[in-house]
């Protein structure tokens, strides 16, 4: 092998190493995930307390992420932005919550903004809710249904 061939092989090896480093570093770049609804400030400023109604808010901001469970007089617009590197757990970058309160006539009464700084961690309860009845295996369920589906006593008229 002459000196020129060694230089070409060296350059190819150098290029391959640089390419591998770039690929490895690129694989570690965080992935940014946006979930929910991030209404822009101009749109929110078009919603006027005491003047705007549900229909106008829906046209301006879109449908809410959620509505209050019991009174339906409160709409929530929730947007979350998280960063995740490879297989690691995601890191919360930003969370914005826009809360719009309506009166019984559907007119905006109050607008609130919350961020990730206003939030708090919620501990998930892991216990199971007990249910009544007997737990059957798949085999018991299949065998238990044999003979239950026939013409005897079934039908619209109920009796023969």
GITA-V974786 format. One record per residue. N is the residue number from 1. PHI is phi in whole degrees, -180 to 180 (none if undefined). Layout:
# GITA-V974786
{{N:PHI} {N:PHI}}
This chain:
# GITA-V974786
{{1:none} {2:-92} {3:-65} {4:-64} {5:-66} {6:-65} {7:-66} {8:-64} {9:-64} {10:-63} {11:-65} {12:-64} {13:-65} {14:-62} {15:-63} {16:-64} {17:-65} {18:-63} {19:-62} {20:-63} {21:-63} {22:-63} {23:-65} {24:-65} {25:-67} {26:-66} {27:-70} {28:-91} {29:-65} {30:-70} {31:-101} {32:-95} {33:-113} {34:-109} {35:-130} {36:92} {37:-125} {38:-108} {39:-64} {40:-77} {41:-64} {42:-63} {43:-66} {44:-66} {45:-67} {46:-77} {47:-85} {48:-108} {49:-65} {50:85} {51:-123} {52:-75} {53:-114} {54:-58} {55:-62} {56:-65} {57:-64} {58:-63} {59:-68} {60:-77} {61:-106} {62:91} {63:-68} {64:-72} {65:-68} {66:-157} {67:-123} {68:-57} {69:-67} {70:-100} {71:-99} {72:59} {73:-95} {74:-130} {75:-111} {76:-119} {77:-113} {78:-117} {79:-131} {80:-130} {81:-126} {82:-131} {83:-117} {84:-136} {85:-105} {86:47} {87:-100} {88:-74} {89:-66} {90:-68} {91:-111} {92:-72} {93:-94} {94:-154} {95:-142} {96:-125} {97:-125} {98:-109} {99:-115} {100:-118} {101:-100} {102:-113} {103:-89} {104:-65} {105:-88} {106:89} {107:-96} {108:-63} {109:-108} {110:-160} {111:-125} {112:-123} {113:-125} {114:-125} {115:-127} {116:-64} {117:-72} {118:-86} {119:-82} {120:-145} {121:-72} {122:-114} {123:-84} {124:-81} {125:-85} {126:-99} {127:-71} {128:-100} {129:-81} {130:-70} {131:-122} {132:-87} {133:108} {134:-103} {135:-87} {136:-108} {137:-77} {138:-60} {139:-64} {140:-63} {141:-66} {142:-66} {143:-68} {144:-66} {145:-88} {146:-66} {147:86} {148:-81} {149:-111} {150:-151} {151:-89} {152:-71} {153:71} {154:-109} {155:118} {156:-72} {157:-80} {158:81} {159:-141} {160:-107}}
